[in-house]
Amino acid sequence: MKFKGWAATAPNKPLELIEYDPGPLGADDVEIAVEHCGICHSDVSVLKNEWGLTKYPTILGHEVIGKVVALGSNAKGLKVGQRVGVGWGAGSCMHCEQCIGGEGNLCAEGVATIVGRHGGFADRVRVQWPWAIPVPEGVNPKTAGPLLCGGVTVFTPLRVFDIRPTDRVGVVGIGGLGHMALKFAKAWGCEVTAFTSSDNKADEARGFGAHNVINSRNADAIKKAASSLDLLIVTVNVPLDWKAMLATLRPKGRLHVVGAVLEPMPVEAFDLIMGQKSVSGSPNGAPITSAQMLNFAARHNIEPQTEHFPMADVNKAIQHLLDGKARYRIVLDA
């Protein structure tokens, strides 16, 4: 049986529909019929080979929602016909300290859904069974795809750093990641501050859960937020005034980066030492974190704000993203 998918064949070229033979189903594999797949900036980075990891042709797409159609002999806890989600991770070694400890997203042998293998801009996709996350009742499958990448990426720091409902959380960048971060932080019980360079997003940011909105280009407004935040989640991929951002943290506060800022981040030691502050980062979430995130989203009725395109219009959808018009995540419907 051959699979069909929209493949990148070279940097900056339109995706082309191809067929490929996935080979025999592996013992640890789950085969999923794709219903919906979100488009992430990471897909564009892989398309353009910005990270130097791309091997063409490659089928992008790592925010998959679909139904299980086949299970390998070793697959556990899933059944044919069950709806599942797939994010950035497609497999890990399952025996290292990180995997056994529930942090498979940090596995040194981890496999990404769209690096060296084919992803979800296709009729079917395969992943290792622990990375096929059951989608609970109460989660809208049409909009859930972005939760499996962007959603768990911003959910992870709330969980792993033991953020409390009494804490104050800031979010820099009200885009695909940031708007979900506002929703999760608000549902977590925190006081939430949005930092955006676009004043026209202020009302939307409040609608997503922000109690306060600050223009990230207004130095005076940022100064007024000094010593006010316990956690500042940076979702953008552009340089910021890092000294000013660190100054918004309370003692023992943390600046946490989830946006792929490619330039070096200058940080002065005393800006950390005097307030016992931290700078950290994290990738996507482990399977258990993704499952917890989906259950939390179901409980609190959290879903991304999405725009939809037919899968066949994937090139139009990518251009819509590149033009900065996405509000706030794009989903392809198979």
Secondary structure as UniProt FT lines:
FT   STRAND          3..8
FT   TURN            11..12
FT   STRAND          16..20
FT   TURN            27..28
FT   STRAND          29..39
FT   HELIX           41..47
FT   TURN            48..51
FT   STRAND          58..59
FT   STRAND          64..71
FT   TURN            73..74
FT   TURN            80..81
FT   STRAND          83..86
FT   STRAND          89..91
FT   HELIX           97..100
FT   TURN            101..102
FT   HELIX           104..106
FT   TURN            108..109
FT   STRAND          111..112
FT   TURN            113..114
FT   STRAND          124..128
FT   HELIX           129..131
FT   STRAND          133..134
FT   TURN            137..138
FT   TURN            141..143
FT   HELIX           145..148
FT   HELIX           150..160
FT   TURN            161..162
FT   TURN            165..166
FT   STRAND          168..172
FT   HELIX           176..188
FT   STRAND          191..196
FT   HELIX           199..201
FT   HELIX           202..208
FT   STRAND          212..215
FT   TURN            216..217
FT   HELIX           219..224
FT   TURN            225..227
FT   STRAND          229..234
FT   HELIX           242..247
FT   STRAND          249..257
FT   HELIX           269..273
FT   TURN            274..276
FT   STRAND          278..281
FT   HELIX           287..300
FT   STRAND          306..310
FT   HELIX           311..313
FT   HELIX           314..322
FT   TURN            323..324
FT   STRAND          329..333
//
